[in-house]
């Protein structure tokens, strides 16, 4: 639980945004491209016009909010609770499906291969402050219909950590769920101790596509945690202002939540979205703008107001390579997300607005996350921690180097084995390595020495069988 906290909007502003969303759902509605969802909505009292234009009454939204669980725990592959989506708890992980990979050995910017994703997952598995893994790269050396399944197999085989997954449709999600169940001990165990969350999105503005709704329904049916997170482009798919962007994203999240809870009241649902303004000079989304961070603060405040788990972003950058801009932007988002109390933050390591990924950014962000977690945890002001008796013992003109208080406490503070804390001469003797040099060296050390805990032979065979069966149906 963090002690340093930031809020962005007041309760009155939250109520204003929420009431405006209810107005939009009742007066404008959403377009739903899924027959089962339309049936559920109509039977629950929604008005449906023109076959798929749905107007959702306020009472139905309020009922959905009331049935969403207030907390979710994600477990690792061995069944140990690792991530707690509740209150001000925070966790960090990577992102999914970048197109380009910055090879740590050659520096080449190229497309992702299966081996690259395997290596990326291994790096995440080793680093202590990366709490969950995502697929990171959109691999090109498999059939395009197998990408999400192959990604998930690599995540399962190369890390014990919890996961957030992408699935192109409900069939891919079904196979991913089957693989997870095979590893954790069956579907009932997976239901009780979820290993992963599935990431779903609407099509803004105010459209619910078939594939996303199908995944939401399957997640509800199987009690796999999910979200319905708008990826809004301010000035393009959502309004230009931060408030307007959040209003529409909130409206869309509520529409997905209603369908999800109609399918299975009480199924785990995570509230959140991502807002990235369009730079009108280039029409490029600005992934790490001040407005994006403010919008994330608003969504965290709204989530806590309704007692919902929250989803957001951290550790990402608009820079094209691992440079000063990348570290600055990634650090800003990582720190702000922690102060905002965002429960589940993804996209650590993203460069070029999420088009490119670099393993060095995972290493650097791991160190940043360590600093942030240490900084916001609060300060011990017990008599022993304050050193009252030690100060009195040392007295005027003394020093604390040899005191028992120093011996007892100097290892308890924040430390880093990535950043250089020597003087200039020591840094010069060490080879004048930059932060990138050290991060690149660390990546190579991990890849060449770390061996993730393997699954057993039967589990590995079942994963391979699920992949083979899926590929045979293409």
DRENTORPA-863313 format. One record per residue (C-alpha): residue in three letters; residue number from 1; chain; y, x, z. Coordinates in pm, whole numbers, m for minus. Layout:
// residues N
- type seq mol Y X Z
- ALA NUM A Y X Z
...
//
This chain:
// residues 474
- type seq mol Y X Z
- UNK 1 A 0 0 0
- UNK 2 A 335 146 m102
- UNK 3 A 632 162 134
- UNK 4 A 911 230 m118
- UNK 5 A 972 m87 m317
- UNK 6 A 1208 m217 m586
- UNK 7 A 1269 m579 m684
- UNK 8 A 1449 m673 m1004
- UNK 9 A 1523 m1045 m975
- UNK 10 A 1570 m1295 m694
- UNK 11 A 1356 m1596 m608
- UNK 12 A 1624 m1821 m755
- UNK 13 A 1607 m1633 m1085
- UNK 14 A 1227 m1658 m1083
- UNK 15 A 1250 m2033 m1036
- UNK 16 A 1504 m2053 m1319
- UNK 17 A 1276 m1861 m1556
- UNK 18 A 969 m2060 m1455
- UNK 19 A 1139 m2399 m1489
- UNK 20 A 1266 m2296 m1832
- UNK 21 A 909 m2202 m1932
- UNK 22 A 783 m2541 m1817
- UNK 23 A 1055 m2704 m2026
- UNK 24 A 947 m2509 m2335
- UNK 25 A 578 m2593 m2282
- UNK 26 A 660 m2963 m2248
- UNK 27 A 926 m2992 m2519
- UNK 28 A 828 m2729 m2779
- UNK 29 A 467 m2658 m2694
- UNK 30 A 236 m2397 m2843
- UNK 31 A 11 m2386 m3148
- UNK 32 A m356 m2342 m3055
- UNK 33 A m603 m2226 m3323
- UNK 34 A m927 m2304 m3139
- UNK 35 A m1114 m2635 m3136
- UNK 36 A m1278 m2603 m2794
- UNK 37 A m947 m2510 m2634
- UNK 38 A m777 m2804 m2805
- UNK 39 A m1045 m3034 m2670
- UNK 40 A m1004 m2898 m2317
- UNK 41 A m627 m2936 m2334
- UNK 42 A m636 m3288 m2475
- UNK 43 A m889 m3405 m2217
- UNK 44 A m670 m3258 m1942
- UNK 45 A m373 m3470 m2049
- UNK 46 A m189 m3259 m2308
- UNK 47 A m35 m3425 m2611
- UNK 48 A m169 m3276 m2937
- UNK 49 A 22 m3332 m3261
- UNK 50 A m47 m3217 m3618
- UNK 51 A m399 m3121 m3513
- UNK 52 A m303 m2811 m3310
- UNK 53 A 52 m2839 m3169
- UNK 54 A m1 m2875 m2794
- UNK 55 A 253 m2994 m2540
- UNK 56 A 149 m2888 m2190
- UNK 57 A 271 m3094 m1892
- UNK 58 A 413 m2926 m1583
- UNK 59 A 141 m3059 m1355
- UNK 60 A m130 m2888 m1559
- UNK 61 A 49 m2553 m1536
- UNK 62 A 92 m2591 m1161
- UNK 63 A m275 m2675 m1122
- UNK 64 A m375 m2365 m1319
- UNK 65 A m154 m2138 m1108
- UNK 66 A m307 m2286 m794
- UNK 67 A m665 m2207 m901
- UNK 68 A m614 m1847 m1020
- UNK 69 A m751 m1601 m761
- UNK 70 A m478 m1418 m571
- UNK 71 A m665 m1087 m583
- UNK 72 A m920 m908 m802
- UNK 73 A m1128 m599 m726
- UNK 74 A m1258 m376 m1004
- UNK 75 A m1565 m168 m925
- UNK 76 A m1693 156 m1068
- UNK 77 A m2023 194 m1251
- UNK 78 A m2205 254 m921
- UNK 79 A m2073 m63 m758
- UNK 80 A m1807 99 m540
- UNK 81 A m1475 m89 m513
- UNK 82 A m1204 122 m676
- UNK 83 A m906 m86 m790
- UNK 84 A m743 m362 m588
- UNK 85 A m522 m596 m787
- UNK 86 A m317 m754 m511
- UNK 87 A 21 m742 m336
- UNK 88 A 193 m404 m399
- UNK 89 A m123 m205 m477
- UNK 90 A m94 20 m783
- UNK 91 A m339 179 m1027
- UNK 92 A m306 381 m1348
- UNK 93 A m513 425 m1661
- UNK 94 A m494 517 m2026
- UNK 95 A m430 298 m2328
- UNK 96 A m638 189 m2625
- UNK 97 A m663 237 m2999
- UNK 98 A m405 497 m3088
- UNK 99 A m436 587 m3456
- UNK 100 A m360 958 m3439
- UNK 101 A m508 1232 m3220
- UNK 102 A m336 1558 m3133
- UNK 103 A m628 1799 m3132
- UNK 104 A m603 2023 m2821
- UNK 105 A m777 2311 m2999
- UNK 106 A m598 2314 m3334
- UNK 107 A m277 2119 m3266
- UNK 108 A m357 1909 m3575
- UNK 109 A m246 1545 m3587
- UNK 110 A m546 1364 m3731
- UNK 111 A m760 1050 m3703
- UNK 112 A m991 994 m3406
- UNK 113 A m1365 1065 m3426
- UNK 114 A m1630 945 m3181
- UNK 115 A m1647 1291 m3027
- UNK 116 A m1274 1281 m2959
- UNK 117 A m1302 957 m2762
- UNK 118 A m1599 1102 m2573
- UNK 119 A m1386 1404 m2482
- UNK 120 A m1090 1189 m2382
- UNK 121 A m1306 978 m2151
- UNK 122 A m1448 1294 m1993
- UNK 123 A m1096 1417 m1917
- UNK 124 A m1016 1084 m1749
- UNK 125 A m1340 1094 m1554
- UNK 126 A m1249 1434 m1410
- UNK 127 A m887 1366 m1314
- UNK 128 A m855 1213 m966
- UNK 129 A m541 1004 m1020
- UNK 130 A m648 831 m1343
- UNK 131 A m793 518 m1188
- UNK 132 A m942 348 m1496
- UNK 133 A m1016 425 m1858
- UNK 134 A m945 255 m2188
- UNK 135 A m1073 349 m2533
- UNK 136 A m769 562 m2627
- UNK 137 A m858 618 m2993
- UNK 138 A m934 397 m3293
- UNK 139 A m1237 585 m3425
- UNK 140 A m1286 613 m3801
- UNK 141 A m1641 752 m3826
- UNK 142 A m1813 420 m3751
- UNK 143 A m1819 81 m3926
- UNK 144 A m1490 m96 m3857
- UNK 145 A m1673 m394 m3703
- UNK 146 A m1843 m157 m3458
- UNK 147 A m1534 24 m3334
- UNK 148 A m1487 m164 m3005
- UNK 149 A m1857 m160 m2923
- UNK 150 A m1889 213 m2993
- UNK 151 A m1575 283 m2791
- UNK 152 A m1716 94 m2494
- UNK 153 A m2049 274 m2511
- UNK 154 A m1862 605 m2496
- UNK 155 A m1663 482 m2195
- UNK 156 A m1981 377 m2014
- UNK 157 A m2170 696 m2090
- UNK 158 A m1893 941 m2001
- UNK 159 A m1724 802 m1691
- UNK 160 A m1813 607 m1380
- UNK 161 A m1458 469 m1350
- UNK 162 A m1355 104 m1400
- UNK 163 A m1236 7 m1746
- UNK 164 A m998 m211 m1942
- UNK 165 A m1143 m304 m2280
- UNK 166 A m1029 m425 m2619
- UNK 167 A m1259 m650 m2822
- UNK 168 A m1177 m773 m3170
- UNK 169 A m1350 m1107 m3106
- UNK 170 A m1578 m1292 m2867
- UNK 171 A m1891 m1149 m3032
- UNK 172 A m1775 m794 m2959
- UNK 173 A m1684 m899 m2606
- UNK 174 A m2032 m1049 m2558
- UNK 175 A m2193 m718 m2658
- UNK 176 A m1957 m521 m2434
- UNK 177 A m2045 m751 m2145
- UNK 178 A m2415 m702 m2216
- UNK 179 A m2376 m324 m2208
- UNK 180 A m2188 m338 m1879
- UNK 181 A m2450 m569 m1730
- UNK 182 A m2727 m331 m1836
- UNK 183 A m2563 m47 m1646
- UNK 184 A m2459 m224 m1324
- UNK 185 A m2784 m415 m1266
- UNK 186 A m2749 m746 m1445
- UNK 187 A m2502 m1022 m1523
- UNK 188 A m2489 m1163 m1172
- UNK 189 A m2401 m821 m1033
- UNK 190 A m2133 m781 m1301
- UNK 191 A m1992 m1122 m1212
- UNK 192 A m1977 m1031 m844
- UNK 193 A m1858 m676 m898
- UNK 194 A m1663 m663 m1226
- UNK 195 A m1659 m323 m1394
- UNK 196 A m1395 m406 m1654
- UNK 197 A m1108 m631 m1752
- UNK 198 A m1059 m752 m2109
- UNK 199 A m712 m739 m2266
- UNK 200 A m607 m1047 m2470
- UNK 201 A m280 m1133 m2644
- UNK 202 A m107 m1434 m2798
- UNK 203 A 67 m1410 m3134
- UNK 204 A 434 m1441 m3052
- UNK 205 A 619 m1663 m3072
- UNK 206 A 413 m1938 m2910
- UNK 207 A 89 m1913 m3109
- UNK 208 A m259 m1878 m2963
- UNK 209 A m490 m1727 m3230
- UNK 210 A m857 m1814 m3254
- UNK 211 A m989 m1468 m3166
- UNK 212 A m777 m1433 m2852
- UNK 213 A m855 m1782 m2726
- UNK 214 A m1226 m1732 m2791
- UNK 215 A m1220 m1418 m2576
- UNK 216 A m1025 m1594 m2302
- UNK 217 A m1282 m1873 m2296
- UNK 218 A m1576 m1632 m2286
- UNK 219 A m1411 m1428 m2012
- UNK 220 A m1358 m1744 m1809
- UNK 221 A m1717 m1856 m1863
- UNK 222 A m1860 m1518 m1755
- UNK 223 A m1597 m1449 m1484
- UNK 224 A m1487 m1129 m1654
- UNK 225 A m1124 m1060 m1549
- UNK 226 A m877 m1108 m1832
- UNK 227 A m509 m1146 m1910
- UNK 228 A m307 m1313 m2185
- UNK 229 A m32 m1060 m2231
- UNK 230 A 243 m1094 m2488
- UNK 231 A 337 m769 m2659
- UNK 232 A 686 m883 m2742
- UNK 233 A 929 m711 m2977
- UNK 234 A 1277 m804 m2855
- UNK 235 A 1483 m924 m3146
- UNK 236 A 1168 m978 m3354
- UNK 237 A 890 m1181 m3195
- UNK 238 A 1077 m1259 m2870
- UNK 239 A 1450 m1303 m2796
- UNK 240 A 1672 m993 m2793
- UNK 241 A 1775 m1016 m2428
- UNK 242 A 1555 m900 m2143
- UNK 243 A 1572 m1240 m1977
- UNK 244 A 1485 m1425 m2297
- UNK 245 A 1198 m1188 m2372
- UNK 246 A 1052 m1238 m2025
- UNK 247 A 1095 m1615 m2047
- UNK 248 A 894 m1638 m2368
- UNK 249 A 629 m1393 m2245
- UNK 250 A 597 m1593 m1923
- UNK 251 A 561 m1913 m2123
- UNK 252 A 283 m1764 m2336
- UNK 253 A 102 m1618 m2036
- UNK 254 A 105 m1961 m1871
- UNK 255 A m39 m2125 m2183
- UNK 256 A m332 m1881 m2184
- UNK 257 A m379 m1924 m1811
- UNK 258 A m403 m2303 m1848
- UNK 259 A m682 m2278 m2107
- UNK 260 A m860 m2012 m1900
- UNK 261 A m855 m2220 m1583
- UNK 262 A m954 m2540 m1763
- UNK 263 A m1266 m2360 m1882
- UNK 264 A m1356 m2227 m1538
- UNK 265 A m1122 m2297 m1245
- UNK 266 A m1104 m1994 m1019
- UNK 267 A m1205 m1740 m1284
- UNK 268 A m1013 m1410 m1242
- UNK 269 A m689 m1387 m1441
- UNK 270 A m426 m1110 m1445
- UNK 271 A m60 m1194 m1515
- UNK 272 A 155 m963 m1726
- UNK 273 A 298 m859 m2062
- UNK 274 A 488 m580 m2232
- UNK 275 A 838 m602 m2377
- UNK 276 A 963 m342 m2625
- UNK 277 A 1304 m386 m2789
- UNK 278 A 1338 m327 m3162
- UNK 279 A 1578 m49 m3253
- UNK 280 A 1778 m231 m3518
- UNK 281 A 1861 100 m3688
- UNK 282 A 1496 176 m3762
- UNK 283 A 1310 m150 m3677
- UNK 284 A 1090 65 m3456
- UNK 285 A 976 m69 m3119
- UNK 286 A 1120 141 m2836
- UNK 287 A 825 167 m2603
- UNK 288 A 1000 323 m2306
- UNK 289 A 1346 170 m2306
- UNK 290 A 1537 81 m1992
- UNK 291 A 1494 m283 m2094
- UNK 292 A 1115 m243 m2104
- UNK 293 A 1115 m113 m1748
- UNK 294 A 1345 m391 m1630
- UNK 295 A 1118 m650 m1792
- UNK 296 A 820 m500 m1611
- UNK 297 A 1007 m526 m1283
- UNK 298 A 1069 m893 m1355
- UNK 299 A 703 m964 m1433
- UNK 300 A 596 m793 m1109
- UNK 301 A 841 m1005 m910
- UNK 302 A 716 m1322 m1083
- UNK 303 A 353 m1227 m1024
- UNK 304 A 409 m1174 m651
- UNK 305 A 609 m1497 m624
- UNK 306 A 307 m1690 m755
- UNK 307 A 61 m1459 m574
- UNK 308 A m100 m1336 m897
- UNK 309 A m239 m991 m986
- UNK 310 A m8 m803 m1227
- UNK 311 A m51 m597 m1544
- UNK 312 A 192 m349 m1699
- UNK 313 A 260 m5 m1842
- UNK 314 A 311 358 m1736
- UNK 315 A 292 715 m1862
- UNK 316 A 389 638 m2222
- UNK 317 A 653 775 m2457
- UNK 318 A 827 731 m2789
- UNK 319 A 814 1107 m2853
- UNK 320 A 595 1232 m3133
- UNK 321 A 452 1525 m2939
- UNK 322 A 409 1652 m2583
- UNK 323 A 765 1770 m2523
- UNK 324 A 1047 1722 m2275
- UNK 325 A 1119 1369 m2400
- UNK 326 A 754 1272 m2357
- UNK 327 A 739 1397 m2000
- UNK 328 A 1075 1241 m1909
- UNK 329 A 989 896 m2047
- UNK 330 A 633 895 m1913
- UNK 331 A 753 998 m1568
- UNK 332 A 1025 732 m1562
- UNK 333 A 779 455 m1646
- UNK 334 A 518 590 m1402
- UNK 335 A 764 603 m1114
- UNK 336 A 928 269 m1189
- UNK 337 A 592 95 m1221
- UNK 338 A 494 222 m878
- UNK 339 A 821 117 m717
- UNK 340 A 786 m225 m884
- UNK 341 A 434 m258 m740
- UNK 342 A 257 m318 m1071
- UNK 343 A m112 m356 m989
- UNK 344 A m271 m235 m1314
- UNK 345 A m69 1 m1537
- UNK 346 A m210 116 m1869
- UNK 347 A m103 330 m2167
- UNK 348 A m90 663 m1983
- UNK 349 A m96 931 m2260
- UNK 350 A 64 718 m2535
- UNK 351 A 299 899 m2772
- UNK 352 A 488 773 m3079
- UNK 353 A 509 415 m2947
- UNK 354 A 132 401 m2901
- UNK 355 A 41 537 m3243
- UNK 356 A m60 883 m3118
- UNK 357 A m244 1018 m2816
- UNK 358 A m265 1364 m2658
- UNK 359 A m505 1471 m2386
- UNK 360 A m241 1703 m2241
- UNK 361 A m37 1393 m2156
- UNK 362 A m326 1260 m1947
- UNK 363 A m334 1583 m1749
- UNK 364 A 44 1590 m1702
- UNK 365 A 52 1222 m1605
- UNK 366 A m228 1274 m1354
- UNK 367 A m7 1527 m1178
- UNK 368 A 292 1293 m1202
- UNK 369 A 92 1003 m1057
- UNK 370 A m13 1226 m768
- UNK 371 A 353 1302 m695
- UNK 372 A 452 937 m722
- UNK 373 A 175 811 m497
- UNK 374 A 262 1076 m238
- UNK 375 A 633 1000 m254
- UNK 376 A 610 622 m212
- UNK 377 A 347 607 60
- UNK 378 A 605 634 337
- UNK 379 A 673 888 612
- UNK 380 A 493 931 943
- UNK 381 A 744 920 1229
- UNK 382 A 502 954 1518
- UNK 383 A 601 1201 1788
- UNK 384 A 343 1451 1660
- UNK 385 A 461 1419 1298
- UNK 386 A 825 1457 1400
- UNK 387 A 736 1776 1584
- UNK 388 A 950 1695 1886
- UNK 389 A 761 1924 2121
- UNK 390 A 738 2202 1862
- UNK 391 A 1113 2195 1798
- UNK 392 A 1175 2215 2172
- UNK 393 A 929 2505 2202
- UNK 394 A 1076 2706 1913
- UNK 395 A 1433 2646 2025
- UNK 396 A 1753 2794 1879
- UNK 397 A 1709 3083 1637
- UNK 398 A 1328 3073 1620
- UNK 399 A 1101 2991 1326
- UNK 400 A 803 2765 1268
- UNK 401 A 582 2993 1061
- UNK 402 A 333 3072 1334
- UNK 403 A 331 2744 1522
- UNK 404 A 23 2528 1558
- UNK 405 A 223 2238 1416
- UNK 406 A 265 2429 1088
- UNK 407 A m101 2530 1080
- UNK 408 A m208 2170 1137
- UNK 409 A 19 2019 872
- UNK 410 A 96 2254 584
- UNK 411 A m209 2147 383
- UNK 412 A m131 1777 425
- UNK 413 A 176 1773 204
- UNK 414 A 196 1720 m170
- UNK 415 A 60 2003 m382
- UNK 416 A 4 2075 m749
- UNK 417 A m226 2306 m938
- UNK 418 A m65 2224 m1273
- UNK 419 A 302 2305 m1225
- UNK 420 A 420 2663 m1169
- UNK 421 A 588 2706 m829
- UNK 422 A 624 3085 m840
- UNK 423 A 945 3281 m877
- UNK 424 A 1042 3418 m1217
- UNK 425 A 858 3746 m1173
- UNK 426 A 536 3572 m1074
- UNK 427 A 566 3333 m1366
- UNK 428 A 626 3629 m1598
- UNK 429 A 319 3812 m1465
- UNK 430 A 114 3494 m1519
- UNK 431 A 194 3490 m1889
- UNK 432 A 513 3275 m1899
- UNK 433 A 306 2964 m1959
- UNK 434 A 495 2640 m2019
- UNK 435 A 387 2304 m1879
- UNK 436 A 223 2223 m2211
- UNK 437 A 41 2559 m2213
- UNK 438 A m101 2490 m1867
- UNK 439 A m194 2131 m1952
- UNK 440 A m367 2244 m2272
- UNK 441 A m556 2509 m2077
- UNK 442 A m664 2246 m1822
- UNK 443 A m787 2011 m2096
- UNK 444 A m1005 2285 m2241
- UNK 445 A m1140 2379 m1897
- UNK 446 A m1239 2017 m1833
- UNK 447 A m1403 1973 m2174
- UNK 448 A m1596 2295 m2142
- UNK 449 A m1711 2253 m1781
- UNK 450 A m1708 1891 m1663
- UNK 451 A m2033 1697 m1686
- UNK 452 A m1989 1324 m1613
- UNK 453 A m2251 1152 m1402
- UNK 454 A m2503 1016 m1656
- UNK 455 A m2657 671 m1675
- UNK 456 A m3033 663 m1644
- UNK 457 A m3267 673 m1943
- UNK 458 A m3343 299 m1944
- UNK 459 A m2973 213 m1931
- UNK 460 A m2895 451 m2214
- UNK 461 A m3172 297 m2425
- UNK 462 A m3039 m55 m2359
- UNK 463 A m2689 48 m2465
- UNK 464 A m2830 199 m2784
- UNK 465 A m3033 m118 m2851
- UNK 466 A m2729 m344 m2813
- UNK 467 A m2536 m123 m3056
- UNK 468 A m2822 m117 m3304
- UNK 469 A m2868 m495 m3288
- UNK 470 A m2497 m552 m3346
- UNK 471 A m2488 m314 m3642
- UNK 472 A m2795 m475 m3800
- UNK 473 A m2606 m806 m3815
- UNK 474 A m2311 m670 m4011
//
